[in-house]
Amino acid sequence: MQAGSDGAISPPGLGRRALAAGTAALAMVRPVRAGAGQAVRPLPPGNAIAFRILRDGAEVGTHRIAFAQRGTTTVARVAIDIAVSFAWVTVYRLTQRATETWEGDRFIGIESHTDDNGTAAWMRAAPDADGALRVSGSGTAPYAAPPGAVPSTYWNPAILRAAPVISSQDGRLTEQRIRTGALEEVPCAGGTVRARRHEVLGERDMEIWYDLDDQWAYMRFRRDGSLITYLRG
């Protein structure tokens, strides 16, 4: 997928994704280790966030993230479930489960498994014995993640500063460019929320909004001619 998931995850996909050929290994980089004063990312109310996934206005699935925090460590558990039906027959189904870990504001690991309409994909990233973040997956040869790379799970606005991004579906590296827009009122369950729009240009072009508390608020993109919308709440 990718959240959909390009969703990688890259956002959730409503079609079968071909897995890319393996990428060459990158130079090893020793990450900076978190210290006692490292900033801890604020969590959303209730330590959870949930989206209804709409395809051309019709609900086709959900994207849920549950958070746990201990000290400076934050763990995010992602569950994506999509089912597209036609005449009461399910014609497309995607599920993804991922567990992602941050130490302060530094990404330190993820493990993800996806079933994209019967095609399995997986990826994982974890520190090696030297402290470098090693990535492997069904879409790539193993490599050392470049400095600042983060997975395409979208809940953390750190993704807006990352280039490249690690596909949370199959581990591939993908490039992106960001155009930051204005604060806008975007829909959510029960009303609207004020959030800033960002255009994400790359393998999949999309628009994503984060609210005034830096929480993921809204997202939309086109897939196979359909408008995919993430509605929070």
C-alpha positions in Angstrom: 0.0 0.0 0.0 1.2 2.6 1.7 -1.8 4.0 3.8 -3.6 3.5 1.5 -0.2 3.0 1.6 1.9 4.2 -1.7 0.9 4.5 0.0 4.3 2.5 -0.2 2.2 2.4 2.6 2.8 4.8 0.7 -0.8 5.8 1.0 -3.3 3.0 0.6 -3.4 1.7 -2.9 -6.5 0.7 -4.8 -4.8 -1.5 -7.3 -2.0 -4.0 -7.4 1.5 -2.6 -7.0 4.4 -4.1 -8.8 7.4 -4.4 -6.5 10.4 -2.5 -7.6 13.8 -4.0 -8.3 16.3 -4.0 -5.5 18.2 -0.8 -4.7 22.0 -0.7 -4.3 23.3 -0.6 -0.7 24.0 2.9 0.6 27.0 4.0 2.6 26.8 3.2 6.3 25.9 6.2 8.6 26.1 6.0 12.3 23.0 7.7 13.8 23.1 10.2 16.6 21.9 8.6 19.8 19.1 10.1 21.8 20.0 11.8 25.0 18.1 12.3 28.2 16.9 15.7 27.0 15.7 14.6 23.6 12.3 16.0 22.6 9.3 13.6 22.9 6.6 13.9 20.3 3.2 14.9 21.7 0.6 12.2 21.2 -3.0 12.8 20.0 -5.9 12.7 22.5 -6.6 9.2 23.7 -3.2 8.1 22.3 -4.9 7.1 19.1 -5.9 8.5 15.7 -8.3 7.0 13.2 -9.3 7.8 9.6 -12.2 6.7 7.4 -10.9 6.1 3.9 -13.2 7.3 1.2 -13.1 6.5 -2.5 -15.0 9.1 -4.6 -17.0 9.8 -1.4 -17.9 6.2 -0.5 -16.3 4.6 2.5 -13.9 1.7 1.6 -11.8 1.3 4.7 -10.1 2.5 7.9 -6.6 3.6 8.9 -5.9 3.4 12.6 -2.8 4.2 14.7 -2.5 3.4 18.4 0.4 5.0 20.3 2.3 4.0 23.5 5.0 6.1 25.1 7.5 5.2 27.8 10.1 7.8 28.6 11.5 9.2 25.3 10.4 6.1 23.4 7.2 6.2 21.2 5.7 3.1 19.6 3.0 3.5 16.9 1.0 0.5 15.8 -0.7 0.9 12.4 -3.7 -1.0 11.1 -5.0 -0.4 7.6 -8.0 -2.3 6.2 -9.5 -1.6 2.8 -12.2 -3.4 0.9 -13.7 -2.2 -2.4 -16.9 -3.8 -3.5 -18.9 -3.8 -6.7 -22.5 -5.2 -6.8 -21.9 -6.7 -3.3 -18.7 -8.5 -4.5 -15.4 -7.5 -3.0 -13.1 -6.7 -6.0 -10.1 -5.3 -4.1 -8.8 -5.8 -0.5 -5.7 -4.5 1.3 -4.6 -5.0 4.9 -1.4 -3.7 6.5 0.0 -4.1 10.0 3.0 -2.2 11.1 4.8 -1.4 14.4 7.0 1.7 14.3 9.4 3.0 17.0 10.9 6.4 17.6 13.4 7.5 20.3 12.6 11.2 20.9 12.4 12.7 17.5 14.6 10.0 15.9 13.2 7.1 13.9 14.8 3.9 15.0 12.8 1.0 13.6 9.7 -0.5 12.0 8.3 -3.9 10.9 5.4 -4.0 8.4 3.4 -6.7 6.6 0.9 -6.0 3.8 -1.5 -8.1 1.8 -2.3 -6.1 -1.3 -5.2 -8.0 -2.9 -3.4 -11.3 -2.5 0.2 -10.0 -3.1 2.3 -10.1 0.0 4.8 -7.4 0.8 7.0 -6.8 3.9 9.7 -4.5 5.2 11.7 -3.9 8.4 14.2 -1.5 9.6 16.4 -1.9 12.7 19.8 -0.8 14.0 22.7 -3.1 13.3 25.6 -3.9 15.6 27.3 -0.6 14.7 24.1 1.5 15.3 23.3 2.1 11.6 19.7 1.7 10.6 19.5 -1.2 8.2 16.4 -1.6 5.9 15.3 -4.8 4.1 12.0 -5.6 2.3 10.2 -7.4 -0.5 10.9 -4.5 -2.9 14.6 -3.9 -2.2 18.0 -5.3 -1.5 19.2 -4.6 2.1 20.7 -1.1 2.6 21.7 1.4 5.3 19.1 4.2 5.5 20.4 7.6 4.7 20.4 10.3 7.5 16.9 11.6 8.3 15.0 9.0 6.3 11.6 8.0 7.8 8.9 5.6 6.8 5.8 6.6 4.7 3.3 6.2 7.5 2.4 9.9 7.5 1.3 10.3 11.1 4.5 12.2 12.0 5.1 15.5 10.2 8.8 14.7 10.2 8.1 13.1 6.9 7.8 16.6 5.4 11.5 17.1 6.1 12.6 13.7 4.9 14.2 13.0 1.5 14.2 10.2 0.6 11.3 8.4 2.3 11.3 4.6 3.1 8.3 2.8 1.7 6.4 1.2 4.7 5.1 -1.4 2.3 8.2 -2.9 0.7 11.2 -0.9 2.0 12.1 1.0 -1.2 13.5 4.5 -1.1 11.4 7.1 -2.8 12.1 10.8 -3.5 9.7 13.6 -2.7 9.3 17.3 -2.8 7.2 19.4 -0.5 5.3 22.6 -1.1 3.8 24.1 2.0 0.6 26.0 1.7 -1.9 27.9 3.9 -3.8 27.1 7.0 -7.3 25.9 6.0 -10.4 24.5 7.5 -10.6 20.8 6.5 -13.4 18.3 7.3 -13.3 15.8 10.1 -15.9 13.8 11.9 -18.4 16.2 13.4 -17.1 19.3 11.8 -13.9 20.9 10.7 -10.4 21.4 12.0 -7.8 24.1 11.2 -4.7 22.6 9.5 -1.9 23.5 7.2 -1.8 22.0 3.7 1.3 20.4 2.2 1.7 19.2 -1.4 3.8 16.0 -1.5 5.2 15.5 -5.0 6.9 12.3 -5.9 6.0 8.7 -6.8 2.5 9.6 -5.8 1.4 13.2 -5.6 -0.9 14.0 -2.7 -2.1 16.7 -0.3 -1.7 16.2 3.4 -2.7 18.5 6.3 -1.4 18.7 9.9 -3.4 20.6 12.6 -2.1 23.3 14.9 -0.9 20.5 17.3 1.1 18.9 14.5 -1.3 15.9 14.4 -2.2 14.4 11.0 -5.6 15.9 10.2 -6.6 15.1 6.5 -5.2 13.6 3.3 -6.3 13.2 -0.3 -4.8 11.9 -3.5 -5.9 10.2 -6.8 -5.5 6.5 -7.5 -6.6 4.8 -10.7 -8.8 7.8 -11.6 -10.5 7.9 -8.2 -10.2 10.5 -5.4 -9.0 8.9 -2.2 -9.7 10.9 1.0 -8.7 10.3 4.6 -11.3 11.8 7.0 -10.2 11.9 10.6 -12.5 10.8 13.4 
